[in-house]
Amino acid sequence: MESKAGAVESKPSVSVDYAWLIALSIIFGMSFILTSVGVRDIPPISLAAGRVFLALFMLYPLMRLNGQTMPPLGPIWIALLASGLFGNALPFALISWGQVSVQAGLTAIFMAVMPLATILLAHIFTHDEKLDRWKFLGVMFGLLGVVVLMGWSALNSLGDDLLRQTAILAAAVCYAINAIITRKLTRLPRWSTMTALMFAASVWLVPVSLWVDSPWQITPTLDSILALIALAVGPTAIATVMILRIIDRQGASFLSQINFLVPIVGMVFGVLMLNERFPANAYAALVIILLGIGLSRMSGRRG
């Protein structure tokens, strides 16, 4: 009886977690708009450094109010620094640099490679997230859905600027690596972990910002400052809370499905906030993506 109870606890009901996943995709969808506003006056690396540095100063007092402290020096900081590098510093810099010449549609397709990379890494480095045909089919359908959403024409520029396109693909792999690393951090106190992650990301990004951008010479507008603050609160601090919770409950492969949902969310925001038209192919893409997510949930239920 105890073993059954333990099994139920180890695989919590997914209905609430899908609600969290959708909420997280909405936050990430908003980050595209906020970033486009922020980079008008703030260089990409300084924008990335600013959002994690501000998030650090927001989270630290909350950590102390919850009676927690930063993790003590030791091996855990290897994982924290690695997560700060692969979850924030590298992908922020690679995507910002890559999108100088890579269109948004192709970027979304490249980022949709992240779930495939995640399930492959999870198969190698974890004992409870092994690859099977249902996960693989789910990822393939999800990737197809993103291609349909963005339009096959988005693939026309494939290979035009190989170096920058490779940078965006590398960013997708960075996020996949971070999803695996974060599994090791879910056992730490939540507020302590979040604050330490922002500190680790700041260690990587702030010195580069100081060296490359000379941020004391930047004169941002009020819109860019507000965008930076919003990025620090939502897609950085709050999103970190949600990522840790989702990975703790459902694993890295489950979280990786967000890269299929974010393009849909981004298009919805375009309709609601920019009066863009919802294209007909978006409905087909949504059905394909949802089918892919459904197939991935068949994992473990059948042989």
N, C-alpha and C positions, 0 to 999 in steps of 0.2 A: 504493500500500500504506500509505503514511504517512497519507493522508487517511482511510482506513478505520479505522486504529488510533485516529486522533484522534476519529472519530465515535463509536467504542465508548467511549472515555474520557469523552466529553462527556455520554453518557447511560448511566451505570452501571446495573448490574442492580438491579432494584427490590426483590427479595425481602428482602435485609437491611434496606433502607430502610423497607419496610413494618413490619418488626419494630421498628425505631426509632420509627416513627410510632405503633404500638400502645403501645410503652413510654411514649412522651411523653403519649399520651392517658390512660394509667393515672395518671401523675404529675399531670396536670391534673385528672383525676377526683378524686384524693385532695385536691386543693387546695380543692374545695368544702366537704368535711368540715372540713378544717383552718381554713378561713376562718370557717365557722359557729361554731367553737369560739372563735377569736380575737376576733371582734367582740362576744362577750359582755361583754368588759371593755375592749377597745381600740377606739376609734373607727375607722371604715373607712379614712379617709385616713392616720391614724397607723399603722394596720396595714400599709397599702401602703408607706408611707415606711420603716417599720421593716424590712420584708422586703428591700427593695432596699439599704438602708443596711447591714444585717448581711451581705448577700451580697457587698457591696463589700469589707468587711473580711475576708471569707473568701477572696475571689478574689485580692486584692492580693498577699498573701505567696506564693500559688501561682504568680502571674504572675512574681514576682521569682525564685522558685526555678527557674522554667523559662527564666531568662535573658532575659525580655522586659520592656519598659517601656511606660508609657502612650503612646499615639500623640502625636506632636508637634503643637503648635498649628498649625492650618491648615484648609483646606477640609473635611477628613475629619470635623472636629468638628461641622460643620453636619449631616452625616448621623447622627453619633452622638447629638447632642442631639435631632434629629428622631425617631430611633428610641426614645430614652428617653421622649419625650413621647407618641408614638403607640402604642408597644408596652407602656408601663407606666403612666405618670402619668394620661393621659386615660382610658383604658379602665377602670383600677381605680376611679377616682373616679366615672365615669359609671355603671358597673354597680352599685357600692355604693349610689349615690344612687337609681338607678332601681328597684332591688329592694326599696326601702322599701314599695312598693305593687304591684309587678309580680310575679306568681307565677313560681315556678321553671320550670314547664313552658313558659310563654310566653317566658321569658327564653332558654331553650334553643333554641326555634324562631327567635327573633330572631338569636341568635348564629350559627345555621346559615346566615344570609344571608352570612356572612363569605366562604365559598368563592366565591360568585357575584361578590361585590365584588372579590375577589382576581383572578379570571380576567379580569374586565373591565379592571381596572387594569393587569394584566400584559400584556393585549393592546395597551393604549395606550402603556405605558412601557417595554416590553421588546421585543427582536427575536426571541427564541427561545421565547416562551410565548404564541403567538397563539391566539385563541379560534376554535374550530371546533365543529361540531355535536355531536361526541362529548363534549367538555368540558362544553358547555351541558346536554346530556341527563344527563350524570353528576351535575352539580350539582342539576338539577331532581329527579332520583330521590333524591339524598341528602337534599334539603330535605323531600321528601314522606315519606321514612323517618323523619325526626325528628318531623314532625307526627303520623304514625301512632304513634310511640313514646310521645309525650307525651299523645296522645289529642286528638281533634277538639275536645273540650270546652275545651281550653286556649286555643282561639281565641275562646271566648265573651266573654272580657274585652278583646278587641282594641278599642282606642279609648277604654277607660274612663278611663285617665289618660295622655292622649296625650303630654304633655311627658316623663314618666318613661319611657314606652315608646320614644319617640324617642331618649332618652338611651342606652338599651341598643342600639338600632339603630346609633346613632353610634359606640358602642364597638366593634361588629362591624366597621364601616368603618375605624375606627382600626387594628384588628388587620390588616386587609387592606392598608392603607397601609404599616404597619410591615413586612409581609412583602416588599413591593417595595423598601423602603428597605434592608432587611437584605441584599439581594443585593449592594449596593455595599460591604458590610463583610466579606464572606467572603474577600476577598483579603488582609486584614490578619492578622497572627499571632493565633491563636485565643485565647490567654490574655489578650493585650493588648486584644482586642476585647471580650471578656466583662467584663473589669474596667472598661473605659471605658464600656460600656453601663450598668453598675450605677451608676457615678459620674454619668452623664448623667441617669439616672432620679432619683437622689438630689437632683440640682440642682433638678429640678422639684417633687418631692414633699416633701422635708424642710422647706423654708421655709413651704409651705402648712400642713403639720402643726403647725409651731411657732406659726403665726399663728392657726389655727382651733381647734386642740385643746388647746393648752398641755400637751403630753405629760408634763411634769414633775409634773403633778398627777394623772396616771393611776395607779391602784393595781391592776394586773392580777393575776389569780390565777395559780398555777403552771401550770394547764392552758392558759391563754391565752398565757403566755410560751413554753411548749413548742410550742404551735401556731405561734407567730410564728417560732421558730427552725426548725421543720420546713418552713414556707413558704419561708424564706430559702434553705434547703439544697436542697430538691427542686424545687418549681414555679418557683423563681426562678433559682438558680445552675445547677443541673444541667440544668434545662429550657432555659436559654439556650445551653448547650453543644450540646444536641441540635437545637435550632432552627437554629443556624448550620450544623451538619453537614448536616441534611436539605435546607435551601435551597441550600447549596453543591453538593450532589450531584444533586438532583432539581427544584429550583426552587420558587417561591412557590406555584404552583397545586397542586403535590403536597402541600405542607405544609398548605394550607387544608382538606384533607379531614379533618383532625383534628377539626373542629367537628361532623362527622357521627359520629365515634367516641366523643367525650367523653360525650354523653348515655347511650349504651349502657353505657360504663364506670361512669358514675355510678349507673345502675340496678343493675348487678352488685354494686357496693360496698354499695348499700342492702340487697341480698339477703344478702350475706355478713356484713356488720357490724351491720346493724340488723334482721335477721330479717324483712325485707320480702318479700312474694311477688312472683315474677317474672310480670308480667301476660302474658296470651296475645298481646296485640298487639305485645309486644316481639319475638317471634319473627318475625312478619311484617315488622316494622320493620327487623330485622337483615338479612333477605333483601333488602329494597328498598335499604337503604344499601349493602350489598355489591355489588348489581347496579349502583348508581350509580357506585361506585368502579371497577368493572370497565369500565363504559362510558367513563369518563374516561380510562382507560388505552388505549382504542382510538385516542386522539388521535395523529396522526402515522403511524398504520399504514395508514389508508385515506383516500381522498380525500373 
